[in-house]
Amino acid sequence: MTAPIVRFGTLLLVWLVALFAITELVGWLFAWPAVFGGWRVGPIALYGPGQFLAWRGLLAPGHRWIVDGATLVSGACALALAVRAGLDLRGNRAHGFGAGRWATRTDVRRSGLLGGGRR
């Protein structure tokens, strides 16, 4: 049961990192203004993941499309990770062929590669 929890936690962590990167990119596009808040580190500011959602009302109508675009990108990231989680939960139902799968014990015995007196 821990494997699905670890996978879900990993996907959630990846999404939060993507959200953090998107937030920092939006902050960078506006040159990290003080009105956006955040934690100041020298000339830049570090923001929490998704903090850009609160900035839409602070921007002029001509610049709100940047926050809307960032919202769409973060939603696309969440959708892609949800599809990945769904594929993980579905499992591998298809039997692989060739180099795309590992040999089972039966396959190794049938091949005769381990000797055993049969040829």
RAJO-V437171 format. One record per residue. PSI is psi in degrees with one decimal (* if undefined). OMEGA is omega in whole degrees, -180 to 180 (none if undefined). NEAR is the number of other ideal C-beta (glycine too) atoms within 10 Angstrom. Layout:
psi | omega | near
PSI | OMEGA | NEAR
PSI | OMEGA | NEAR
This chain:
psi | omega | near
-19.3 | -178 | 5
-27.9 | -178 | 7
-46.9 | 177 | 8
-33.9 | 179 | 11
-40.9 | 178 | 9
-41.6 | 178 | 10
-45.4 | 179 | 14
-42.5 | 178 | 14
-39.4 | 178 | 11
-44.0 | 179 | 12
-38.4 | 177 | 17
-41.1 | 178 | 13
-41.5 | 178 | 10
-41.1 | 180 | 14
-40.0 | 178 | 17
-37.8 | 176 | 13
-41.7 | 177 | 12
-41.5 | 178 | 18
-39.1 | 176 | 21
-43.8 | -179 | 16
-40.5 | 178 | 14
-42.1 | 179 | 20
-43.7 | 179 | 23
-36.5 | 179 | 19
-43.4 | 178 | 13
-41.8 | 176 | 22
-39.2 | 178 | 21
-39.2 | -180 | 11
-30.5 | 178 | 13
12.4 | 177 | 16
40.3 | 174 | 10
62.4 | -179 | 17
152.2 | -178 | 13
-27.1 | -178 | 8
-21.2 | 178 | 8
-14.0 | -179 | 19
-142.9 | 179 | 15
176.1 | -179 | 17
117.0 | -176 | 9
128.5 | 175 | 11
93.8 | -176 | 9
-132.0 | -178 | 5
-7.9 | -178 | 7
173.3 | 177 | 14
144.2 | 175 | 19
130.6 | -177 | 14
159.1 | 175 | 21
155.1 | 179 | 14
128.0 | 177 | 16
6.3 | -179 | 15
-20.2 | -179 | 19
-19.9 | 180 | 24
-28.9 | 179 | 14
-9.3 | -175 | 13
-13.5 | -175 | 22
-41.9 | -180 | 15
-18.3 | 180 | 8
-13.1 | -173 | 14
155.5 | 174 | 17
151.3 | -178 | 6
-28.8 | -180 | 6
-15.6 | -177 | 7
-1.5 | -178 | 13
-20.2 | -180 | 14
-26.1 | 179 | 11
-44.0 | 178 | 17
-38.0 | 177 | 20
-41.3 | 177 | 10
-40.2 | 178 | 12
-36.2 | 177 | 21
-42.5 | 178 | 16
-41.7 | 180 | 10
-42.2 | 179 | 16
-34.2 | 175 | 20
-38.4 | 177 | 10
-38.9 | 176 | 11
-43.8 | 179 | 17
-40.4 | 179 | 15
-43.3 | 179 | 10
-41.2 | 179 | 14
-32.4 | 176 | 17
-38.8 | 176 | 12
-41.3 | 178 | 10
-42.0 | 178 | 13
-39.3 | 177 | 16
-39.8 | 177 | 9
-36.1 | 177 | 10
-41.0 | -179 | 14
-30.8 | 180 | 10
-32.4 | 179 | 8
-179.7 | -179 | 7
92.1 | -179 | 9
-22.3 | -179 | 5
137.8 | 178 | 8
124.0 | -178 | 7
161.6 | 179 | 9
152.6 | 175 | 7
-138.7 | -177 | 5
-6.0 | -178 | 6
6.8 | 180 | 8
162.9 | 177 | 12
147.0 | 178 | 7
142.2 | 175 | 11
173.7 | 178 | 9
-38.1 | 179 | 7
-41.6 | 179 | 8
-40.9 | -179 | 11
-43.8 | 178 | 11
-41.9 | -179 | 13
-30.5 | -178 | 11
-26.1 | -180 | 9
14.6 | -178 | 11
-22.1 | -178 | 10
6.0 | 178 | 8
-127.1 | -180 | 7
10.9 | 176 | 8
-11.0 | 179 | 5
144.8 | 174 | 8
* | none | 5
